[in-house]
């Protein structure tokens, strides 16, 4: 295979990987809600850590890492960074949360496991209150959990080593 053909195949794969994520339609609720805020930490010029909500029960959420890639607000080397604030029905909820190692250069994302820690947590949310997805990503360790506005953990901590 010639270099030109190899480059064309490689470039097509990158384009397909970039186009694979499509935005989810925002979910609206008629009853009382709490708000769950995704967390973001800038690590370097091309790396961000996201601590985010990805599902409420069995319904997918438009997560911050997806929003960042597709249509965020603050430009950083080709990536637009945005932070999600999600309405969640008050009461006991099953949430899928994750810690994401996000790279703004799509090629490097192909070589990395971007979901470092993820899983389901059962939380009881109070109407009108703010909650935050928090976490930690360091070499050899990843964790994600949910806190209330006072900094108290309200979910179990999901950890991977």
KAKAWO-V422339 format. One record per residue. N is the residue number from 1. NEAR is the number of other ideal C-beta (glycine too) atoms within 8 Angstrom. Layout:
<<N/NEAR> <N/NEAR>>
This chain:
<<1/4> <2/5> <3/5> <4/6> <5/8> <6/9> <7/8> <8/8> <9/9> <10/8> <11/8> <12/8> <13/8> <14/11> <15/8> <16/8> <17/10> <18/8> <19/6> <20/6> <21/7> <22/4> <23/9> <24/8> <25/5> <26/5> <27/8> <28/5> <29/8> <30/3> <31/6> <32/7> <33/11> <34/15> <35/11> <36/14> <37/12> <38/15> <39/12> <40/11> <41/7> <42/8> <43/6> <44/5> <45/6> <46/8> <47/11> <48/14> <49/13> <50/15> <51/15> <52/14> <53/15> <54/10> <55/10> <56/13> <57/6> <58/3> <59/7> <60/6> <61/12> <62/10> <63/14> <64/12> <65/12> <66/11> <67/13> <68/14> <69/10> <70/9> <71/6> <72/11> <73/5> <74/7> <75/7> <76/10> <77/8> <78/6> <79/12> <80/12> <81/13> <82/11> <83/9> <84/13> <85/7> <86/11> <87/9> <88/15> <89/12> <90/11> <91/6> <92/5> <93/12> <94/8> <95/15> <96/11> <97/16> <98/15> <99/16> <100/13> <101/12> <102/13> <103/12> <104/11> <105/9> <106/9> <107/7> <108/9> <109/11> <110/8> <111/5> <112/8> <113/5> <114/10> <115/9> <116/12> <117/14> <118/11> <119/9> <120/6> <121/12> <122/8> <123/11> <124/7> <125/14> <126/7> <127/8> <128/7> <129/10> <130/8> <131/16> <132/11> <133/15> <134/10> <135/13> <136/8> <137/10> <138/6> <139/3> <140/4> <141/10> <142/12> <143/12> <144/15> <145/14> <146/14> <147/12> <148/10> <149/8> <150/5> <151/5> <152/6> <153/7> <154/10> <155/11> <156/5> <157/8> <158/12> <159/8> <160/8> <161/4>>
